[in-house]
Amino acid sequence: MSPEVFRTGYHTLLEVQLLHRYFLNVGTTKFEDAPTSPSVMAAWRAYDLRQFCRLEPSPATRALLAEQRLLLRPLAEGFRVAQALDAAGTAPAVPLDASTELTFWLYLTDPAWPLYTDPGAGYEFARLVPSPTNPAGQVLVLSYDEQDDGSASTAPFVSLKQSLEPWPAAASPDRPLAVLRLRLLSSPGTLPDPRHFRHVFDNRRTTWEYKGSPVRPNPLPLVHHGRVVPDGAHATLPNPSPATTEQRPDGIYYSVIY
């Protein structure tokens, strides 16, 4: 007798995009302002989150993924979580609880990241460094709680809330840069519409100068692709490299163009 065959598909539960303007903007053009521009489209094709970080599910989330038969798939711009379907393909194989929390840890892989990233007002990188009052330092928290803002899940992309929290000293000796926390509500046994989340890291603006020449007065954004045109210039200049960027005693970031 032939063995019984079960076919189980997957339904997308959520997708997360973690984007960085340093890699996606072209010169002074923001990627969302010119999505069909050939240069911006080329930057999108080249984008890969692993250029500057890696994402790992927390131990509790790793166990939840296995228990709930959730499939975690890395993507160039983030990741996707999908639910296994039952044999009929109309319901989850393992119904989710009414409230589910998924947590992921983001670790930096590029030591130059602070040189081309603007943490935003109130989120200075110095606050992430361990101190006598907080030996474990703080972490950047990117979060979404559907119970607090359920209406936002209907938008094309839900922006993640950004905050800082103390990192528990006993939680892990390998402290991440950021914690991604998603709290979702669901009706057990139903297939919710996929949720789409997005967070955009801003690129740092830097005051640039030719090597050995006076400093230009207007800061320009650091970008990985494209070229910048300073005020009054008749020719384009290559973008400064993060390797030439430094924070000087006046607290301002400078980039040298050779």
C-alpha positions in Angstrom: 0.0 0.0 0.0 1.4 3.4 -0.9 2.1 5.8 2.0 -0.3 8.7 2.5 1.1 11.9 1.2 0.5 15.2 2.9 1.2 18.5 1.2 1.6 21.5 3.4 2.2 25.0 2.1 3.0 28.2 3.9 1.2 31.5 4.5 3.2 34.7 5.0 2.6 36.0 8.6 4.9 39.0 8.4 7.8 40.7 6.5 10.3 43.1 8.0 12.4 45.5 6.0 15.5 47.1 7.7 16.7 49.7 5.3 19.7 52.0 5.4 19.8 55.3 3.5 23.6 55.1 3.2 23.2 52.2 0.9 19.9 53.1 -0.8 20.1 56.9 -1.3 22.0 58.1 -4.4 23.8 61.4 -3.8 21.3 63.7 -2.2 18.3 61.8 -3.7 16.3 59.8 -1.2 15.4 56.3 -2.4 11.7 56.8 -1.8 11.6 60.1 -3.8 12.8 58.4 -7.0 11.9 54.7 -6.8 12.1 54.3 -10.6 15.4 56.1 -11.1 17.9 53.7 -12.7 20.5 54.6 -10.1 18.2 54.1 -7.2 16.9 50.8 -8.7 20.6 49.7 -9.0 21.1 50.5 -5.4 18.1 48.4 -4.4 19.4 45.4 -6.4 22.8 45.7 -4.6 21.3 46.2 -1.1 21.9 43.5 1.4 21.3 43.9 5.1 24.3 41.6 5.8 26.6 44.5 4.6 26.4 45.9 8.1 24.5 43.5 10.4 23.2 40.1 11.2 19.8 39.1 12.7 19.2 36.3 15.1 16.0 35.2 16.8 16.2 35.3 20.6 16.3 31.8 22.3 12.6 32.1 23.2 11.6 33.1 19.7 13.8 30.3 18.2 11.8 27.8 20.3 8.5 29.4 19.4 9.3 29.2 15.7 9.9 25.4 16.0 6.8 24.8 18.2 4.4 26.8 16.0 5.9 25.5 12.8 6.9 29.0 11.7 9.4 29.4 8.9 12.0 32.1 9.1 13.4 33.1 5.8 16.2 35.7 5.5 15.8 38.4 2.8 18.3 40.9 1.4 16.3 43.7 3.0 15.2 41.9 6.2 13.3 38.6 6.8 9.9 36.9 6.4 8.1 34.7 8.8 5.5 32.2 7.4 3.0 29.8 9.0 2.7 26.2 7.9 -0.8 25.4 6.6 -2.9 22.4 7.2 -3.4 19.7 4.6 -6.3 21.6 3.1 -4.2 24.7 2.9 -7.0 26.9 4.5 -5.9 27.2 8.1 -2.7 27.2 10.1 -1.2 23.7 10.8 -0.6 25.0 14.4 -2.9 27.8 15.5 -1.1 30.8 17.0 -2.0 32.0 20.4 -4.2 35.1 20.6 -1.1 37.1 21.4 2.3 36.2 20.0 5.7 38.0 20.6 8.6 37.5 18.3 12.0 39.0 19.3 15.1 39.3 17.1 18.6 40.5 18.0 20.5 42.7 15.6 24.3 42.5 15.8 26.7 44.8 13.9 29.1 43.3 11.5 30.6 46.5 10.1 32.8 48.5 12.6 32.4 51.6 10.4 28.6 51.6 10.9 28.6 54.6 13.4 30.5 56.7 10.9 27.8 56.6 8.2 24.7 56.2 10.4 22.8 59.0 12.2 21.1 57.5 15.2 18.5 60.2 15.4 17.7 62.8 18.0 18.1 61.5 21.5 19.8 58.2 20.5 23.4 59.1 20.7 25.7 56.0 20.2 27.4 57.0 23.5 24.3 55.9 25.4 24.6 52.4 24.0 28.0 51.9 25.5 28.2 50.3 29.0 28.7 52.8 31.9 29.2 52.7 35.7 25.4 53.3 36.2 24.4 50.8 33.6 27.2 48.2 33.2 25.4 46.4 30.3 24.7 49.6 28.4 21.5 50.3 26.5 20.1 48.8 23.3 18.1 50.3 20.5 14.6 48.8 20.5 12.5 48.7 17.3 9.1 47.5 18.3 5.4 47.1 17.3 2.6 46.2 19.6 -0.7 45.5 17.7 -2.7 45.8 20.9 -1.6 49.5 21.1 -1.9 50.3 17.4 -4.0 47.7 15.6 -5.1 50.1 12.9 -1.6 50.6 11.7 -1.4 47.0 10.4 -3.6 48.0 7.5 -1.0 50.4 6.1 1.3 49.2 3.3 4.3 49.5 5.7 4.1 49.9 9.4 7.0 52.0 10.8 8.6 50.4 13.9 8.7 52.5 17.1 12.3 53.4 18.1 13.3 53.7 21.8 16.2 52.9 24.1 16.1 50.4 26.9 18.7 49.1 29.4 20.1 45.8 28.4 19.8 43.3 31.3 23.3 42.5 32.5 22.4 38.8 33.0 20.6 38.4 29.7 23.6 37.7 27.5 27.3 38.7 27.5 27.0 39.3 23.7 24.9 42.5 23.8 23.3 43.3 20.4 23.1 46.8 19.0 19.3 46.6 18.7 16.3 44.4 19.7 13.4 44.0 17.3 10.2 43.1 19.1 6.9 42.4 17.4 3.7 41.7 19.5 0.9 40.4 17.2 -2.7 39.7 17.9 -4.5 36.9 16.0 -7.7 34.9 16.1 -6.7 31.2 16.7 -7.3 29.1 13.6 -7.5 31.9 11.1 -5.1 33.2 8.6 -4.4 36.9 9.2 -3.4 39.2 6.4 0.4 39.5 6.1 1.9 42.4 8.1 4.6 44.5 6.6 7.0 46.3 8.8 9.8 48.8 7.9 12.5 50.7 9.7 14.9 53.1 7.9 18.3 53.9 9.4 19.3 57.5 8.4 22.6 58.2 6.8 25.0 60.6 8.5 25.6 64.1 7.1 29.3 65.0 7.0 31.3 68.1 6.4 33.6 67.3 3.6 37.0 68.7 2.5 39.6 68.1 -0.1 42.8 66.7 1.5 44.9 69.8 2.4 42.2 72.3 1.4 39.7 74.4 3.4 36.6 72.8 4.8 33.4 73.2 2.8 30.7 74.9 4.8 27.7 72.7 4.0 27.4 69.2 5.3 26.4 66.6 2.7 24.9 63.1 3.3 27.2 60.1 3.1 26.0 57.5 0.6 27.4 54.3 -0.8 26.2 54.8 -4.4 26.2 57.8 -6.7 28.0 61.1 -6.5 27.4 64.4 -4.7 27.4 68.0 -6.2 28.4 70.6 -3.6 26.9 74.1 -3.8 28.4 76.2 -6.5 30.5 73.4 -8.0 30.7 72.8 -11.7 31.6 69.1 -11.4 30.5 66.2 -9.4 32.6 64.8 -6.6 33.0 61.2 -5.5 31.2 60.4 -2.3 33.5 60.3 0.7 34.2 56.9 2.1 33.3 56.0 5.7 36.9 55.1 6.1 37.8 58.8 5.7 35.2 60.0 8.2 36.0 61.0 11.7 34.5 63.0 14.5 36.8 65.8 15.5 37.1 67.6 18.8 34.4 70.1 17.8 31.9 67.2 17.7 31.4 67.5 14.0 31.9 64.7 11.5 34.3 65.4 8.7 35.1 63.3 5.5 38.2 63.8 3.4 38.0 63.5 -0.4 41.3 62.7 -1.9 
